[in-house]
């Protein structure tokens, strides 16, 4: 009888899912913005926490890469979406980020009953229930997992783009506007993957 109760409790725990979404590359000056959504049961959240899942910014690139397959294995579902440089320049970064999030959500098998969004901004086009959590990647394992997935996938793309767009240290700066990156733009000019809308604000173009 006790075993049956424990089994029922375990099944109930496994059904309670947390759905977290996060973006990566919003403040970059080069390349697309990425979003990931991760669905986790209560049980698997605890396992991932024990593995060391936390805010991706607090982890080394090596640790993030090691955690990625564990997150994908233990998630009930996940989705990855991106928005292009063209969309960022045409629509603005907020709308483009929302597009990348919607594209990630469309890849889920089921629409989440509740979505936990990292940061203070609502995902405006989303018609379901959502909660905004500032510093959510430090508070919710599902958001931390989503931030790791999005970061590793985007960083892998930056590594590949380094070969095509050499001379900007994309592998090193991951497309962000470091002093070195900005000085190289002045020297070498902009590429088609640089965000013109961002660079205009910096008076670089």
C-alpha positions as CSV (number, residue, x, y, z in Angstrom):
1,X,0.0,0.0,0.0
2,X,2.8,2.4,0.9
3,X,4.6,1.5,-2.3
4,X,1.4,2.3,-4.3
5,X,1.2,5.8,-2.5
6,X,4.8,6.5,-3.3
7,X,4.3,5.5,-6.9
8,X,1.2,7.7,-7.2
9,X,3.1,10.6,-5.7
10,X,6.1,10.1,-8.1
11,X,3.7,10.1,-11.1
12,X,2.1,13.3,-9.8
13,X,5.5,14.9,-9.4
14,X,6.5,13.9,-12.9
15,X,3.3,15.4,-14.4
16,X,4.0,18.9,-12.8
17,X,6.0,20.6,-15.5
18,X,7.8,23.9,-15.5
19,X,8.3,25.6,-18.8
20,X,11.0,28.2,-19.0
21,X,12.1,30.4,-21.9
22,X,15.2,32.6,-22.4
23,X,17.0,34.5,-25.1
24,X,20.7,34.9,-25.9
25,X,22.4,37.5,-28.1
26,X,19.9,40.4,-27.5
27,X,22.7,42.9,-26.9
28,X,25.1,41.5,-29.6
29,X,26.1,43.6,-32.6
30,X,26.6,40.7,-34.9
31,X,24.5,37.6,-35.8
32,X,21.0,36.4,-34.9
33,X,19.3,36.4,-31.6
34,X,18.5,32.9,-30.2
35,X,15.8,31.7,-27.9
36,X,15.2,28.3,-26.2
37,X,12.3,26.9,-24.3
38,X,12.7,23.9,-22.0
39,X,10.0,21.7,-20.3
40,X,11.0,20.0,-17.1
41,X,9.3,17.7,-14.5
42,X,9.9,18.5,-10.9
43,X,12.0,15.3,-10.6
44,X,14.3,16.2,-13.5
45,X,14.6,19.8,-12.3
46,X,16.2,18.4,-9.1
47,X,18.5,16.1,-11.1
48,X,19.7,19.0,-13.3
49,X,20.3,21.2,-10.3
50,X,22.5,18.5,-8.8
51,X,24.4,18.4,-12.1
52,X,25.1,22.1,-11.7
53,X,22.6,23.8,-13.9
54,X,22.4,27.5,-13.1
55,X,22.4,30.8,-15.0
56,X,24.5,30.2,-18.1
57,X,26.5,33.4,-17.5
58,X,27.9,31.9,-14.3
59,X,29.2,28.8,-16.1
60,X,32.3,28.3,-18.2
61,X,31.8,27.4,-21.9
62,X,33.2,23.9,-21.2
63,X,30.6,23.4,-18.4
64,X,27.7,24.6,-20.6
65,X,28.7,22.2,-23.3
66,X,28.9,19.3,-20.8
67,X,25.4,20.2,-19.5
68,X,23.7,20.6,-22.9
69,X,23.2,16.8,-23.6
70,X,22.0,16.2,-20.0
71,X,19.4,19.0,-20.4
72,X,18.2,17.7,-23.7
73,X,18.0,14.2,-22.3
74,X,16.1,15.1,-19.2
75,X,13.7,17.7,-20.7
76,X,10.2,16.5,-21.5
77,X,10.3,18.8,-24.5
78,X,12.3,21.7,-25.8
79,X,12.5,24.1,-28.8
80,X,15.0,26.5,-30.3
81,X,14.2,29.5,-32.4
82,X,16.2,32.4,-33.9
83,X,15.6,35.8,-35.5
84,X,17.9,37.0,-38.3
85,X,20.0,40.2,-38.5
86,X,17.6,41.4,-41.2
87,X,14.6,41.0,-38.9
88,X,16.5,42.7,-36.0
89,X,17.3,45.7,-38.2
90,X,13.8,45.9,-39.8
91,X,11.6,45.2,-36.7
92,X,13.8,46.2,-33.8
93,X,15.4,44.0,-31.2
94,X,12.4,43.5,-29.0
95,X,10.0,42.3,-31.7
96,X,12.8,40.2,-33.3
97,X,13.5,38.6,-29.9
98,X,9.7,37.8,-29.5
99,X,9.8,36.2,-32.9
100,X,12.6,34.0,-31.9
101,X,10.8,33.0,-28.8
102,X,7.6,32.2,-30.7
103,X,9.6,30.1,-33.1
104,X,11.0,28.1,-30.2
105,X,7.5,27.6,-28.7
106,X,6.1,26.4,-32.0
107,X,8.5,23.5,-31.9
108,X,7.0,22.1,-28.6
109,X,4.6,19.1,-29.0
110,X,2.1,20.8,-26.7
111,X,1.3,24.4,-25.9
112,X,2.4,25.1,-22.3
113,X,-0.4,25.9,-19.8
114,X,2.0,28.4,-18.2
115,X,5.2,30.0,-19.5
116,X,8.0,31.4,-17.3
117,X,9.8,34.2,-19.2
118,X,13.2,35.5,-18.1
119,X,13.4,39.2,-17.6
120,X,10.9,42.1,-17.1
121,X,9.3,42.2,-20.6
122,X,6.2,40.3,-21.5
123,X,6.2,38.1,-24.5
124,X,3.4,40.3,-26.1
125,X,2.2,38.0,-28.9
126,X,1.8,35.0,-26.5
127,X,-1.8,34.3,-25.8
128,X,-1.3,31.9,-22.9
129,X,-0.6,32.5,-19.2
130,X,2.9,33.8,-18.6
131,X,5.0,35.0,-15.7
132,X,7.9,37.4,-16.0
133,X,10.8,36.7,-13.6
134,X,13.7,39.2,-13.4
135,X,17.0,37.2,-13.0
136,X,14.8,34.1,-13.7
137,X,17.9,32.1,-14.9
138,X,19.1,32.2,-11.3
139,X,15.8,31.3,-9.8
140,X,14.2,28.7,-12.1
141,X,16.0,25.6,-13.4
142,X,13.8,25.5,-16.6
143,X,14.9,29.1,-17.5
144,X,18.6,28.3,-16.6
145,X,18.4,25.2,-18.8
146,X,16.9,27.3,-21.6
147,X,19.6,29.9,-21.3
148,X,22.3,27.1,-21.5
149,X,20.7,25.6,-24.6
150,X,20.4,28.9,-26.4
151,X,23.9,30.0,-25.4
152,X,25.6,26.8,-26.5
153,X,23.7,26.7,-29.8
154,X,24.5,30.4,-30.5
155,X,28.1,30.1,-29.5
156,X,28.5,27.1,-31.8
157,X,27.2,29.2,-34.7
158,X,29.6,32.0,-33.8
159,X,32.5,29.4,-34.0
160,X,31.4,28.4,-37.5
161,X,31.0,32.1,-38.6
162,X,34.5,32.9,-37.4
163,X,35.8,31.0,-40.4
164,X,33.6,32.9,-42.9
165,X,34.0,36.4,-41.3
166,X,37.6,36.3,-40.1
167,X,39.2,39.5,-38.9
168,X,36.6,40.3,-36.3
169,X,37.5,37.7,-33.6
170,X,33.8,36.5,-33.6
171,X,34.8,33.3,-31.8
172,X,36.3,35.3,-29.0
173,X,33.7,38.1,-28.7
174,X,30.7,36.0,-29.7
175,X,29.4,38.9,-31.7
176,X,29.3,41.3,-28.8
177,X,30.5,44.9,-29.1
178,X,33.8,44.7,-27.3
179,X,36.3,47.5,-27.7
180,X,38.4,45.2,-29.9
181,X,35.4,44.2,-32.1
182,X,34.4,47.9,-32.5
183,X,37.9,48.9,-33.5
184,X,38.0,46.1,-36.0
185,X,34.8,47.3,-37.6
186,X,36.4,50.7,-38.0
187,X,39.4,49.0,-39.7
188,X,37.6,46.4,-41.8
189,X,34.1,47.7,-42.3
190,X,30.9,46.0,-41.6
191,X,29.7,42.6,-42.8
192,X,26.2,41.6,-43.8
193,X,25.8,39.9,-40.4
194,X,26.5,43.1,-38.4
195,X,23.4,44.7,-37.0
196,X,23.3,48.1,-38.8
197,X,20.6,49.4,-36.4
198,X,22.9,48.8,-33.4
199,X,26.0,50.3,-35.1
200,X,24.1,53.4,-36.1
201,X,23.5,54.1,-32.4
202,X,27.2,53.7,-31.8
203,X,27.9,56.1,-34.7
204,X,30.1,53.4,-36.4
205,X,28.1,53.7,-39.7
